[in-house]
Amino acid sequence: MQLCGVCSEQVPKYRCPVCRTRYCSLGCYKNHRGESEALKGLLRNPHLRQLLASVDTAEDKAQAMKTAMQEPLFVEFADQCLKVVEPSEKEADEEDDGI
């Protein structure tokens, strides 16, 4: 049985039209959309887009990632991506408590 991609508690009834993540309720949709909006905001930055393109086209991708991780903007982007993909236990607890 598959669980909601946002809260991981209930069976999902809906699917995000953009990323296809499955979610169970309006509350989960709003949480998911809010995370996506933060990520979209970061991706509007031309400097970040240039960094992402340079990593993508680099011959040595591992070295390019090490270099990119020295940029605070890239680190913020990576952190936001991780929050979307795998929320921390603290954030999940806060959402459960309604904080």
DRENMIBA-553512 format. One record per residue: x, y, z of N, C-alpha, C, CB in turn; residue number from 1; residue in three letters. Coordinates in pm, whole numbers, plus 50000, padded with zeros to 5 digits. Glycine has a CB too. Example, Ala and Ser with C-alpha at 12.3 -4.5 7.8 and 13.67 -1.06 7.14 Angstrom:
% DRENMIBA-553512
   nc1   nc2   nc3  cac1  cac2  cac3   cc1   cc2   cc3  cbc1  cbc2  cbc3   k   r
 51319 49431 50780 51230 49550 50780 51320 49670 50780 51131 49553 50905   1 ALA
 51285 49775 50708 51367 49894 50714 51290 50003 50787 51408 49940 50572   2 SER
% end
This chain:
% DRENMIBA-553512
   nc1   nc2   nc3  cac1  cac2  cac3   cc1   cc2   cc3  cbc1  cbc2  cbc3   k   r
 50084 49882 50000 50000 50000 50000 50089 50125 50000 49904 50000 50122   1 MET
 50060 50217 49912 50136 50340 49900 50081 50444 49997 50133 50394 49755   2 GLN
 50173 50523 50056 50133 50628 50150 50155 50765 50087 50211 50617 50282   3 LEU
 50091 50865 50145 50102 51004 50101 50249 51045 50095 50024 51098 50197   4 CYS
 50288 51110 49986 50426 51155 49969 50461 51275 50054 50451 51186 49827   5 GLY
 50364 51334 50122 50388 51452 50206 50388 51414 50353 50283 51560 50179   6 VAL
 50280 51351 50399 50269 51319 50542 50305 51175 50575 50128 51347 50590   7 CYS
 50308 51089 50476 50340 50946 50493 50249 50876 50592 50484 50931 50538   8 SER
 50125 50922 50604 50033 50863 50701 49911 50798 50638 49989 50967 50797   9 GLU
 49860 50855 50530 49735 50804 50474 49755 50762 50329 49624 50911 50484  10 GLN
 49658 50691 50277 49661 50649 50138 49634 50772 50051 49556 50535 50110  11 VAL
 49719 50799 49953 49699 50918 49869 49583 50902 49772 49827 50950 49792  12 PRO
 49509 51010 49754 49397 51010 49660 49427 51097 49538 49269 51061 49729  13 LYS
 49527 51184 49549 49553 51284 49446 49699 51277 49402 49519 51425 49496  14 TYR
 49729 51344 49290 49865 51348 49238 49897 51490 49193 49883 51246 49121  15 ARG
 50015 51540 49231 50059 51673 49190 50074 51675 49037 50194 51712 49260  16 CYS
 50014 51773 48970 50023 51777 48824 50163 51812 48773 49924 51877 48770  17 PRO
 50246 51870 48858 50379 51911 48816 50481 51799 48835 50423 52035 48893  18 VAL
 50491 51747 48958 50596 51649 48988 50544 51508 49007 50671 51691 49111  19 CYS
 50411 51492 49004 50346 51361 49015 50352 51300 49155 50407 51267 48918  20 ARG
 50393 51377 49256 50392 51329 49395 50248 51304 49436 50462 51431 49491  21 THR
 50226 51192 49502 50090 51160 49547 50069 51216 49687 50066 51005 49545  22 ARG
 49947 51272 49711 49915 51330 49841 49771 51296 49876 49937 51484 49840  23 TYR
 49738 51311 50006 49609 51261 50055 49504 51369 50081 49630 51185 50179  24 CYS
 49545 51495 50097 49448 51595 50140 49487 51735 50092 49434 51594 50292  25 SER
 49397 51829 50113 49424 51968 50080 49541 52022 50162 49298 52055 50102  26 LEU
 49547 51986 50289 49657 52030 50375 49791 51983 50322 49637 51980 50517  27 GLY
 49798 51858 50281 49923 51805 50226 49956 51873 50093 49913 51652 50207  28 CYS
 49854 51901 50013 49877 51971 49887 49937 52109 49913 49747 51984 49808  29 TYR
 49882 52181 50010 49933 52315 50042 50076 52308 50093 49844 52383 50146  30 LYS
 50107 52210 50177 50245 52194 50224 50337 52164 50108 50254 52081 50329  31 ASN
 50296 52074 50021 50378 52036 49905 50397 52155 49812 50312 51920 49829  32 HIS
 50291 52229 49786 50299 52345 49697 50390 52452 49756 50159 52404 49672  33 ARG
 50384 52472 49888 50471 52570 49953 50617 52535 49937 50436 52581 50100  34 GLY
 50649 52407 49948 50787 52364 49928 50829 52388 49784 50803 52215 49964  35 GLU
 50740 52359 49692 50770 52379 49551 50790 52527 49519 50659 52322 49463  36 SER
 50711 52613 49582 50724 52757 49558 50860 52808 49606 50611 52833 49629  37 GLU
 50906 52758 49720 51037 52800 49770 51146 52757 49672 51064 52740 49910  38 ALA
 51134 52638 49620 51231 52587 49524 51226 52667 49394 51207 52438 49496  39 LEU
 51106 52699 49348 51091 52780 49227 51154 52917 49246 50942 52795 49190  40 LYS
 51137 52974 49364 51197 53105 49392 51348 53101 49380 51158 53152 49531  41 GLY
 51409 52997 49432 51554 52982 49421 51595 52966 49275 51602 52863 49504  42 LEU
 51518 52890 49200 51555 52863 49061 51539 52985 48970 51471 52750 49007  43 LEU
 51476 53089 49019 51465 53214 48941 51597 53292 48942 51352 53302 48997  44 ARG
 51686 53255 49032 51814 53325 49045 51907 53285 48930 51880 53295 49182  45 ASN
 51951 53381 48847 52037 53347 48732 52172 53289 48774 52059 53470 48646  46 PRO
 52225 53333 48888 52353 53279 48935 52340 53131 48969 52404 53358 49059  47 HIS
 52232 53093 49035 52209 52952 49067 52191 52871 48939 52086 52935 49158  48 LEU
 52119 52925 48845 52098 52854 48718 52231 52832 48646 52001 52932 48627  49 ARG
 52320 52931 48654 52452 52916 48593 52532 52807 48665 52528 53051 48596  50 GLN
 52524 52806 48798 52594 52702 48875 52542 52563 48837 52575 52726 49026  51 LEU
 52411 52548 48828 52353 52419 48793 52395 52376 48653 52200 52425 48802  52 LEU
 52399 52470 48561 52440 52437 48424 52587 52397 48420 52417 52557 48331  53 ALA
 52671 52464 48499 52813 52429 48499 52837 52291 48559 52894 52534 48577  54 SER
 52761 52254 48661 52773 52119 48718 52725 52016 48616 52691 52106 48851  55 VAL
 52616 52048 48549 52558 51955 48452 52651 51928 48334 52426 52009 48401  56 ASP
 52723 52030 48291 52809 52016 48172 52954 51984 48206 52803 52141 48090  57 THR
 52987 51978 48334 53126 51955 48374 53174 51816 48335 53142 51974 48525  58 ALA
 53300 51808 48300 53363 51679 48270 53375 51595 48397 53503 51700 48205  59 GLU
 53425 51659 48504 53441 51592 48634 53328 51641 48725 53583 51621 48698  60 ASP
 53218 51570 48726 53099 51614 48801 53122 51616 48952 52981 51523 48768  61 LYS
 53201 51523 49002 53229 51520 49146 53303 51647 49188 53313 51394 49183  62 ALA
 53402 51687 49111 53476 51809 49142 53387 51932 49126 53601 51821 49051  63 GLN
 53303 51931 49024 53211 52043 49003 53114 52056 49120 53132 52024 48871  64 ALA
 53068 51944 49174 52979 51948 49291 53053 52002 49413 52923 51807 49322  65 MET
 53177 51961 49432 53256 52012 49546 53271 52163 49535 53396 51945 49551  66 LYS
 53298 52210 49416 53313 52354 49394 53181 52426 49417 53365 52381 49251  67 THR
 53073 52372 49363 52942 52435 49378 52900 52439 49525 52836 52359 49296  68 ALA
 52934 52337 49602 52895 52331 49743 52967 52437 49827 52923 52192 49800  69 MET
 53063 52506 49770 53129 52617 49838 53047 52745 49827 53270 52639 49781  70 GLN
 52950 52745 49739 52863 52862 49718 52741 52852 49811 52817 52871 49569  71 GLU
 52720 52951 49897 52605 52946 49988 52470 52932 49915 52603 53071 50073  72 PRO
 52457 52993 49799 52333 52983 49723 52307 52839 49679 52339 53076 49600  73 LEU
 52411 52771 49636 52396 52631 49594 52362 52542 49713 52524 52581 49524  74 PHE
 52424 52570 49827 52395 52493 49949 52249 52513 49990 52490 52535 50065  75 VAL
 52201 52637 49981 52060 52665 50012 51968 52587 49918 52032 52816 50003  76 GLU
 52003 52584 49789 51926 52508 49692 51926 52359 49726 51981 52530 49550  77 PHE
 52042 52305 49757 52052 52163 49792 51969 52132 49916 52199 52123 49815  78 ALA
 51975 52220 50016 51896 52199 50138 51747 52201 50108 51930 52307 50243  79 ASP
 51704 52293 50023 51562 52301 49988 51519 52176 49912 51534 52427 49903  80 GLN
 51603 52126 49824 51571 52002 49752 51555 51887 49850 51681 51969 49649  81 CYS
 51643 51879 49948 51634 51772 50047 51508 51783 50131 51757 51773 50138  82 LEU
 51467 51906 50163 51343 51924 50240 51222 51874 50163 51324 52072 50275  83 LYS
 51224 51893 50032 51112 51848 49949 51112 51696 49939 51119 51911 49809  84 VAL
 51229 51639 49917 51239 51495 49895 51226 51415 50024 51371 51462 49829  85 VAL
 51290 51464 50129 51291 51389 50255 51286 51486 50373 51417 51299 50265  86 GLU
 51167 51524 50418 51157 51618 50530 51219 51560 50656 51010 51656 50556  87 PRO
 51280 51646 50735 51343 51600 50859 51236 51555 50957 51429 51711 50922  88 SER
 51276 51475 51055 51181 51427 51155 51123 51543 51235 51249 51326 51250  89 GLU
 51205 51645 51263 51158 51761 51339 51046 51832 51264 51274 51859 51368  90 LYS
 51066 51855 51133 50963 51922 51054 50837 51836 51046 51016 51952 50913  91 GLU
 50853 51706 51033 50737 51616 51028 50661 51621 51159 50781 51471 50996  92 ALA
 50733 51625 51272 50668 51635 51403 50593 51766 51417 50771 51620 51515  93 ASP
 50653 51877 51368 50588 52008 51376 50461 52009 51293 50683 52119 51329  94 GLU
 50464 51946 51175 50345 51939 51092 50237 51856 51160 50379 51880 50954  95 GLU
 50277 51747 51225 50181 51663 51297 50116 51739 51412 50250 51537 51350  96 ASP
 50195 51825 51479 50145 51901 51593 50068 52026 51550 50260 51941 51683  97 ASP
 50070 52057 51419 49999 52174 51368 50076 52303 51388 49866 52186 51433  98 GLY
 50207 52295 51405 50290 52414 51427 50325 52476 51294 50418 52379 51506  99 ILE
% end
